[in-house]
Amino acid sequence: VAFDQGEVSAGEFSEPLCEVELELKRGERQDLLTFAQQLVAQGGLRMGSLSKAARGYQLAQGNPPRLIKPFPLLKAGAKATVEQGMVAAMSAGLSHWQYHEEVWLRGNAAAQDAVREALDLLRQAFSLFGALVPRKASSALRQQLTTLEETLVNEEQAAAAFCLSSLSVETQLALTHWLAESQWRQWIDAKGETKLQGSFKRFSDIMLSRVNADLRETFSTVKQPNEYQDKATRLARQLLTVHLLAGSYAPETVASWLEPWQQLLSAIHEKQESGLAWLASQAMKQSPFWLTSGTGR
């Protein structure tokens, strides 16, 4: 256990440093995580995503503002199992959250939307793998994520008030614990184990077909312009799901398929009424870019 307090400096730039660093050299990981929970319970701490080296490199480059980053296509590996894909998805969502939390705390208020997106992404990941991992294996985590997201949706938050809140910090630590200890495994039977060890690529192709079918069904039944507003949240979440599933394909091919759906989402958010039906029809006309085509549910 190391407590570092001081500053990181590079040339004319510097910034304060105050961190507790935990490292497991021997013993049980469970003990380290339990100790981390005890530290968090004291208040005033959060999980950081930037090392001292990363801070130093940023300062050495002139300390440019950290940018808001779109969530990339998930790269889980060509031979990844479904379980490995799930861990990669959850880990990527957590990293997206922690990075933009840092950006938000540094004064970029627009990063609040990216934090909200990360929470939505994690909830969508739990939903995506819900058929393989029993809901009771993650019920507490999903409830924490829902409560956090509702906090951001219902009111503007001061960055420190949210990021240093006990619920935010404890949820990040609980998710880290859940991933590090593979806590879902106590709920998995032999049949579930077989599914988890299956091909993530094959799983992704099947789920992409279901996403496509859901979007077609959702927007083919819209009759009035005002109905599109009710579909915006569903559309946004399904597009996040595509980002979790489409990493095995050429990025430009995926981007081309996503573009009309994203244009439709932007138009809905901008409360346009004319042209929504045309945008939806263009999006629904697209051919699947994944190997398992069709619209079967």
C-alpha positions as a Markdown table, in Angstrom:
| # | Residue | x | y | z |
|---|---|---|---|---|
| 1 | Val | 0.0 | 0.0 | 0.0 |
| 2 | Ala | 1.5 | 3.3 | -1.1 |
| 3 | Phe | 0.2 | 6.8 | -0.4 |
| 4 | Asp | 1.5 | 9.4 | -2.9 |
| 5 | Gln | 1.0 | 13.1 | -2.3 |
| 6 | Gly | 2.7 | 15.9 | -4.1 |
| 7 | Glu | 2.7 | 16.9 | -7.8 |
| 8 | Val | 3.5 | 15.5 | -11.3 |
| 9 | Ser | 5.7 | 18.0 | -13.2 |
| 10 | Ala | 7.0 | 18.2 | -16.8 |
| 11 | Gly | 8.6 | 21.4 | -18.0 |
| 12 | Glu | 6.5 | 24.4 | -17.1 |
| 13 | Phe | 3.4 | 22.3 | -16.4 |
| 14 | Ser | 2.4 | 20.5 | -13.2 |
| 15 | Glu | -0.6 | 19.1 | -11.4 |
| 16 | Pro | -1.3 | 17.9 | -7.9 |
| 17 | Leu | -1.2 | 14.2 | -7.0 |
| 18 | Cys | -2.9 | 12.5 | -4.2 |
| 19 | Glu | -3.5 | 8.8 | -4.5 |
| 20 | Val | -3.5 | 5.5 | -2.6 |
| 21 | Glu | -2.0 | 2.7 | -4.7 |
| 22 | Leu | -2.7 | -0.9 | -4.0 |
| 23 | Glu | -0.6 | -3.8 | -5.4 |
| 24 | Leu | -1.0 | -7.5 | -4.7 |
| 25 | Lys | 2.5 | -9.0 | -4.3 |
| 26 | Arg | 1.4 | -12.3 | -2.7 |
| 27 | Gly | -1.7 | -13.6 | -1.0 |
| 28 | Glu | -5.3 | -13.6 | -2.1 |
| 29 | Arg | -6.9 | -11.1 | -4.5 |
| 30 | Gln | -10.1 | -11.3 | -2.5 |
| 31 | Asp | -8.3 | -9.7 | 0.5 |
| 32 | Leu | -7.0 | -6.8 | -1.6 |
| 33 | Leu | -10.5 | -6.1 | -2.9 |
| 34 | Thr | -12.0 | -6.3 | 0.6 |
| 35 | Phe | -9.4 | -3.8 | 1.8 |
| 36 | Ala | -10.2 | -1.5 | -1.1 |
| 37 | Gln | -13.9 | -1.6 | -0.1 |
| 38 | Gln | -12.9 | -0.6 | 3.4 |
| 39 | Leu | -10.9 | 2.3 | 2.1 |
| 40 | Val | -13.8 | 3.4 | -0.2 |
| 41 | Ala | -16.1 | 3.3 | 2.8 |
| 42 | Gln | -14.1 | 6.2 | 4.4 |
| 43 | Gly | -15.3 | 8.6 | 1.7 |
| 44 | Gly | -13.4 | 11.1 | -0.4 |
| 45 | Leu | -11.8 | 8.5 | -2.7 |
| 46 | Arg | -12.6 | 7.3 | -6.2 |
| 47 | Met | -11.0 | 4.8 | -8.6 |
| 48 | Gly | -8.5 | 6.5 | -10.9 |
| 49 | Ser | -7.7 | 5.5 | -14.5 |
| 50 | Leu | -4.5 | 7.6 | -15.1 |
| 51 | Ser | -1.1 | 6.5 | -13.9 |
| 52 | Lys | 1.6 | 8.9 | -12.8 |
| 53 | Ala | 3.4 | 8.2 | -16.1 |
| 54 | Ala | 0.2 | 9.0 | -18.2 |
| 55 | Arg | -0.2 | 12.3 | -16.3 |
| 56 | Gly | 3.5 | 13.1 | -17.0 |
| 57 | Tyr | 3.3 | 12.3 | -20.7 |
| 58 | Gln | 0.2 | 14.6 | -21.0 |
| 59 | Leu | 2.0 | 17.4 | -19.3 |
| 60 | Ala | 5.1 | 16.9 | -21.4 |
| 61 | Gln | 3.0 | 17.3 | -24.5 |
| 62 | Gly | 1.9 | 20.8 | -23.3 |
| 63 | Asn | -1.1 | 19.6 | -21.2 |
| 64 | Pro | -3.7 | 19.7 | -24.0 |
| 65 | Pro | -7.3 | 19.2 | -22.9 |
| 66 | Arg | -8.4 | 15.6 | -22.8 |
| 67 | Leu | -10.9 | 14.9 | -25.5 |
| 68 | Ile | -14.3 | 13.2 | -25.3 |
| 69 | Lys | -14.0 | 9.9 | -27.1 |
| 70 | Pro | -16.7 | 8.0 | -28.9 |
| 71 | Phe | -17.0 | 4.4 | -27.7 |
| 72 | Pro | -15.1 | 2.3 | -30.2 |
| 73 | Leu | -16.0 | -1.1 | -31.7 |
| 74 | Leu | -15.1 | -3.8 | -29.2 |
| 75 | Lys | -12.2 | -5.9 | -30.2 |
| 76 | Ala | -12.5 | -9.1 | -28.3 |
| 77 | Gly | -10.1 | -11.3 | -30.4 |
| 78 | Ala | -10.8 | -13.6 | -33.4 |
| 79 | Lys | -11.0 | -16.8 | -31.2 |
| 80 | Ala | -12.6 | -15.2 | -28.1 |
| 81 | Thr | -15.2 | -17.2 | -26.2 |
| 82 | Val | -18.5 | -15.7 | -25.3 |
| 83 | Glu | -17.3 | -15.4 | -21.7 |
| 84 | Gln | -14.2 | -13.5 | -22.9 |
| 85 | Gly | -16.3 | -11.3 | -25.0 |
| 86 | Met | -18.5 | -10.5 | -22.0 |
| 87 | Val | -15.5 | -9.6 | -19.8 |
| 88 | Ala | -14.1 | -7.5 | -22.6 |
| 89 | Ala | -17.4 | -5.6 | -23.0 |
| 90 | Met | -17.8 | -4.9 | -19.3 |
| 91 | Ser | -14.1 | -3.9 | -19.0 |
| 92 | Ala | -14.4 | -1.5 | -21.9 |
| 93 | Gly | -17.6 | 0.0 | -20.5 |
| 94 | Leu | -15.8 | 0.6 | -17.1 |
| 95 | Ser | -12.8 | 2.1 | -18.9 |
| 96 | His | -15.1 | 4.4 | -20.9 |
| 97 | Trp | -16.7 | 5.5 | -17.6 |
| 98 | Gln | -13.5 | 6.1 | -15.7 |
| 99 | Tyr | -11.8 | 8.0 | -18.6 |
| 100 | His | -14.7 | 10.4 | -19.0 |
| 101 | Glu | -15.1 | 10.8 | -15.3 |
| 102 | Glu | -11.6 | 12.2 | -15.3 |
| 103 | Val | -12.4 | 14.5 | -18.2 |
| 104 | Trp | -15.5 | 15.7 | -16.4 |
| 105 | Leu | -13.6 | 16.4 | -13.2 |
| 106 | Arg | -11.1 | 18.4 | -15.2 |
| 107 | Gly | -13.8 | 20.9 | -16.1 |
| 108 | Asn | -15.3 | 19.6 | -19.4 |
| 109 | Ala | -19.1 | 19.5 | -18.5 |
| 110 | Ala | -19.9 | 17.8 | -21.9 |
| 111 | Ala | -18.2 | 14.6 | -20.5 |
| 112 | Gln | -21.2 | 14.1 | -18.3 |
| 113 | Asp | -23.0 | 12.8 | -21.3 |
| 114 | Ala | -20.2 | 10.3 | -22.0 |
| 115 | Val | -20.4 | 9.1 | -18.4 |
| 116 | Arg | -24.1 | 8.6 | -18.9 |
| 117 | Glu | -23.4 | 6.7 | -22.1 |
| 118 | Ala | -20.9 | 4.4 | -20.2 |
| 119 | Leu | -23.6 | 3.6 | -17.6 |
| 120 | Asp | -26.1 | 2.9 | -20.4 |
| 121 | Leu | -23.4 | 0.7 | -22.2 |
| 122 | Leu | -22.8 | -1.4 | -19.1 |
| 123 | Arg | -26.6 | -1.9 | -18.5 |
| 124 | Gln | -26.9 | -2.9 | -22.2 |
| 125 | Ala | -24.0 | -5.3 | -21.8 |
| 126 | Phe | -25.7 | -7.0 | -18.9 |
| 127 | Ser | -28.9 | -7.3 | -21.0 |
| 128 | Leu | -27.0 | -8.6 | -24.0 |
| 129 | Phe | -25.5 | -11.5 | -21.9 |
| 130 | Gly | -28.5 | -11.9 | -19.7 |
| 131 | Ala | -29.6 | -15.1 | -21.5 |
| 132 | Leu | -26.3 | -16.8 | -20.5 |
| 133 | Val | -25.7 | -15.3 | -17.1 |
| 134 | Pro | -28.7 | -15.6 | -14.7 |
| 135 | Arg | -30.1 | -12.2 | -13.7 |
| 136 | Lys | -29.6 | -13.0 | -10.1 |
| 137 | Ala | -25.9 | -13.1 | -10.6 |
| 138 | Ser | -25.8 | -9.4 | -11.4 |
| 139 | Ser | -29.0 | -8.0 | -9.9 |
| 140 | Ala | -27.3 | -5.7 | -7.3 |
| 141 | Leu | -24.9 | -4.3 | -9.9 |
| 142 | Arg | -27.6 | -3.6 | -12.4 |
| 143 | Gln | -29.7 | -1.8 | -9.8 |
| 144 | Gln | -26.7 | 0.4 | -8.9 |
| 145 | Leu | -26.1 | 1.3 | -12.5 |
| 146 | Thr | -29.8 | 2.1 | -13.0 |
| 147 | Thr | -29.8 | 4.4 | -9.9 |
| 148 | Leu | -26.7 | 6.2 | -11.1 |
| 149 | Glu | -28.0 | 6.7 | -14.6 |
| 150 | Glu | -31.3 | 8.0 | -13.2 |
| 151 | Thr | -29.3 | 10.5 | -11.2 |
| 152 | Leu | -27.6 | 11.9 | -14.3 |
| 153 | Val | -30.8 | 11.9 | -16.4 |
| 154 | Asn | -32.9 | 13.7 | -13.8 |
| 155 | Glu | -30.6 | 16.6 | -13.0 |
| 156 | Glu | -27.4 | 18.4 | -13.8 |
| 157 | Gln | -24.7 | 17.1 | -11.5 |
| 158 | Ala | -21.5 | 18.8 | -10.2 |
| 159 | Ala | -18.7 | 16.5 | -11.3 |
| 160 | Ala | -17.2 | 16.0 | -7.8 |
| 161 | Ala | -20.6 | 15.4 | -6.2 |
| 162 | Phe | -21.3 | 12.5 | -8.6 |
| 163 | Cys | -17.8 | 11.0 | -9.1 |
| 164 | Leu | -17.0 | 11.0 | -5.4 |
| 165 | Ser | -20.4 | 9.8 | -4.3 |
| 166 | Ser | -20.4 | 6.5 | -2.4 |
| 167 | Leu | -22.7 | 5.0 | -4.9 |
| 168 | Ser | -20.5 | 5.8 | -7.9 |
| 169 | Val | -17.3 | 4.6 | -6.3 |
| 170 | Glu | -18.8 | 1.5 | -4.8 |
| 171 | Thr | -20.4 | 0.5 | -8.1 |
| 172 | Gln | -17.1 | 0.8 | -10.0 |
| 173 | Leu | -15.4 | -1.3 | -7.3 |
| 174 | Ala | -18.2 | -3.8 | -7.2 |
| 175 | Leu | -18.0 | -4.2 | -11.0 |
| 176 | Thr | -14.2 | -4.6 | -10.8 |
| 177 | His | -14.7 | -7.2 | -8.1 |
| 178 | Trp | -17.4 | -9.0 | -10.2 |
| 179 | Leu | -15.0 | -9.2 | -13.2 |
| 180 | Ala | -11.8 | -10.0 | -11.3 |
| 181 | Glu | -13.4 | -12.8 | -9.3 |
| 182 | Ser | -15.7 | -14.1 | -12.1 |
| 183 | Gln | -18.5 | -13.9 | -9.6 |
| 184 | Trp | -21.1 | -15.1 | -12.2 |
| 185 | Arg | -19.6 | -18.6 | -12.2 |
| 186 | Gln | -21.3 | -19.6 | -9.0 |
| 187 | Trp | -24.6 | -19.4 | -10.9 |
| 188 | Ile | -23.5 | -21.3 | -14.0 |
| 189 | Asp | -24.5 | -24.9 | -14.6 |
| 190 | Ala | -23.0 | -27.3 | -17.2 |
| 191 | Lys | -25.3 | -26.1 | -20.0 |
| 192 | Gly | -24.5 | -22.5 | -19.2 |
| 193 | Glu | -20.8 | -23.3 | -19.2 |
| 194 | Thr | -21.0 | -24.8 | -22.7 |
| 195 | Lys | -22.7 | -21.6 | -24.0 |
| 196 | Leu | -20.1 | -19.4 | -22.3 |
| 197 | Gln | -17.3 | -21.3 | -23.9 |
| 198 | Gly | -18.8 | -21.0 | -27.4 |
| 199 | Ser | -17.6 | -18.7 | -30.1 |
| 200 | Phe | -18.1 | -15.0 | -29.3 |
| 201 | Lys | -18.0 | -14.3 | -33.1 |
| 202 | Arg | -20.9 | -16.7 | -33.7 |
| 203 | Phe | -22.8 | -15.3 | -30.7 |
| 204 | Ser | -22.2 | -11.8 | -32.1 |
| 205 | Asp | -23.6 | -12.7 | -35.5 |
| 206 | Ile | -26.8 | -14.1 | -34.0 |
| 207 | Met | -27.3 | -11.1 | -31.7 |
| 208 | Leu | -26.6 | -8.6 | -34.5 |
| 209 | Ser | -29.4 | -10.3 | -36.5 |
| 210 | Arg | -31.7 | -9.9 | -33.5 |
| 211 | Val | -30.7 | -6.2 | -33.1 |
| 212 | Asn | -31.5 | -5.7 | -36.8 |
| 213 | Ala | -34.9 | -7.4 | -36.4 |
| 214 | Asp | -35.7 | -5.4 | -33.4 |
| 215 | Leu | -34.9 | -2.1 | -35.1 |
| 216 | Arg | -36.9 | -3.0 | -38.2 |
| 217 | Glu | -39.9 | -4.0 | -36.0 |
| 218 | Thr | -39.6 | -0.9 | -33.9 |
| 219 | Phe | -39.6 | 1.6 | -36.8 |
| 220 | Ser | -41.7 | -0.1 | -39.3 |
| 221 | Thr | -44.8 | 0.4 | -37.0 |
| 222 | Val | -44.3 | 4.1 | -36.4 |
| 223 | Lys | -47.2 | 6.1 | -37.9 |
| 224 | Gln | -46.9 | 9.6 | -36.4 |
| 225 | Pro | -43.8 | 11.9 | -36.1 |
| 226 | Asn | -44.2 | 12.2 | -32.3 |
| 227 | Glu | -43.9 | 8.4 | -31.9 |
| 228 | Tyr | -40.2 | 8.6 | -32.9 |
| 229 | Gln | -39.3 | 10.4 | -29.6 |
| 230 | Asp | -40.5 | 7.3 | -27.7 |
| 231 | Lys | -38.2 | 5.1 | -29.7 |
| 232 | Ala | -35.0 | 7.2 | -29.3 |
| 233 | Thr | -33.8 | 5.5 | -26.1 |
| 234 | Arg | -34.3 | 2.0 | -27.6 |
| 235 | Leu | -32.4 | 3.0 | -30.8 |
| 236 | Ala | -29.5 | 4.5 | -28.8 |
| 237 | Arg | -29.1 | 1.3 | -26.7 |
| 238 | Gln | -29.3 | -0.9 | -29.7 |
| 239 | Leu | -26.6 | 1.1 | -31.5 |
| 240 | Leu | -24.4 | 0.7 | -28.4 |
| 241 | Thr | -25.1 | -3.1 | -28.6 |
| 242 | Val | -23.8 | -3.0 | -32.2 |
| 243 | His | -20.5 | -1.5 | -30.9 |
| 244 | Leu | -20.2 | -4.3 | -28.5 |
| 245 | Leu | -20.7 | -7.0 | -31.2 |
| 246 | Ala | -19.3 | -5.8 | -34.4 |
| 247 | Gly | -15.6 | -5.6 | -33.7 |
| 248 | Ser | -14.8 | -8.6 | -35.9 |
| 249 | Tyr | -15.8 | -6.7 | -39.1 |
| 250 | Ala | -14.1 | -3.9 | -41.0 |
| 251 | Pro | -14.7 | -0.7 | -39.2 |
| 252 | Glu | -15.6 | 1.2 | -42.4 |
| 253 | Thr | -18.3 | -1.4 | -43.2 |
| 254 | Val | -19.8 | -1.2 | -39.7 |
| 255 | Ala | -19.6 | 2.6 | -39.8 |
| 256 | Ser | -21.5 | 2.6 | -43.1 |
| 257 | Trp | -24.3 | 0.5 | -41.6 |
| 258 | Leu | -24.5 | 2.6 | -38.5 |
| 259 | Glu | -24.5 | 6.0 | -40.2 |
| 260 | Pro | -28.2 | 6.1 | -41.3 |
| 261 | Trp | -29.3 | 4.9 | -37.9 |
| 262 | Gln | -27.2 | 7.5 | -36.2 |
| 263 | Gln | -28.6 | 10.2 | -38.5 |
| 264 | Leu | -32.1 | 9.1 | -37.5 |
| 265 | Leu | -31.2 | 9.3 | -33.8 |
| 266 | Ser | -29.7 | 12.8 | -34.3 |
| 267 | Ala | -32.8 | 13.9 | -36.1 |
| 268 | Ile | -35.0 | 12.6 | -33.3 |
| 269 | His | -32.9 | 14.3 | -30.7 |
| 270 | Glu | -33.1 | 17.6 | -32.7 |
| 271 | Lys | -36.9 | 17.1 | -32.7 |
| 272 | Gln | -37.2 | 17.2 | -36.4 |
| 273 | Glu | -40.5 | 16.0 | -37.8 |
| 274 | Ser | -40.1 | 16.1 | -41.5 |
| 275 | Gly | -37.8 | 13.5 | -42.9 |
| 276 | Leu | -37.9 | 11.0 | -40.0 |
| 277 | Ala | -39.9 | 8.4 | -41.9 |
| 278 | Trp | -37.4 | 8.7 | -44.9 |
| 279 | Leu | -34.4 | 8.3 | -42.6 |
| 280 | Ala | -35.9 | 5.3 | -41.0 |
| 281 | Ser | -36.8 | 3.7 | -44.3 |
| 282 | Gln | -33.2 | 4.2 | -45.6 |
| 283 | Ala | -31.8 | 2.6 | -42.4 |
| 284 | Met | -34.1 | -0.4 | -42.6 |
| 285 | Lys | -33.2 | -1.0 | -46.3 |
| 286 | Gln | -29.6 | -1.9 | -45.5 |
| 287 | Ser | -28.2 | -5.4 | -46.0 |
| 288 | Pro | -26.6 | -7.1 | -43.0 |
| 289 | Phe | -22.8 | -6.7 | -42.8 |
| 290 | Trp | -22.4 | -9.8 | -40.6 |
| 291 | Leu | -22.3 | -13.4 | -41.7 |
| 292 | Thr | -25.5 | -14.6 | -40.1 |
| 293 | Ser | -28.1 | -12.6 | -42.1 |
| 294 | Gly | -31.8 | -12.6 | -41.8 |
| 295 | Thr | -34.2 | -11.1 | -39.3 |
| 296 | Gly | -35.0 | -14.0 | -37.1 |
| 297 | Arg | -35.5 | -13.3 | -33.4 |
